[in-house]
């Protein structure tokens, strides 16, 4: 599962733009991932400029 470190996220939207299955969305001041539809390709983790996303478990 990909976990969001909210204290690091600056809501730049880079992860949203690279998600091949469109399961990451920005809602005002928070990032949301639909974990049921996420394929865990890790593209979002790799492109995050502030390392606010990580794989867990």
N, C-alpha and C positions, 0 to 999 in steps of 0.2 A: 504494500500500500504506500502511496506517496503522501507524505505529510507536509503540511504548510507550517513554516515557522513564522507566525504572524508578526512577531516582533522584528523580523528582518525584512519582510516583504514591503517593497515600496510601490506596489501596484503599477508597475511599468507596462504590464501586459505582454511581455515577451513570451511567457509560457503559453498564454492564450493563443497567440499567433502561430505557434509551432505544433500545437496539439492536433494530431491527424484525425482524431475521432471527436473533436469539439466537445470535450467534457470539462473544460476549465472555463470558468466565467468570473468576471469581476462584478461584484455588487457593491456599489458605492465605496465603502472602505474595507472590503474584505474579499478574499479570493475563495472560490468554492470549486471543489473537484467532485464530480459524480463518480464515486469509487466503484459503483456497480458496472459502469460502462467503460471505465478506464482499462486500457490494455497494458499498462505499465511499460510502455516503450522507452521511458526515461528521457525523451526528448526535452521535456520541460525542465527536468532536473539539470540536464547538461547545459541548457542555455540561460538559466537564471543567473543574472549578473551579480546578485547579492547572496546567492546560495540559500535562498529561503525555502527551497523544496528539497526533500530528501526521501529516499526509499527506507521504509521501516517494515520489519517483520517479514 
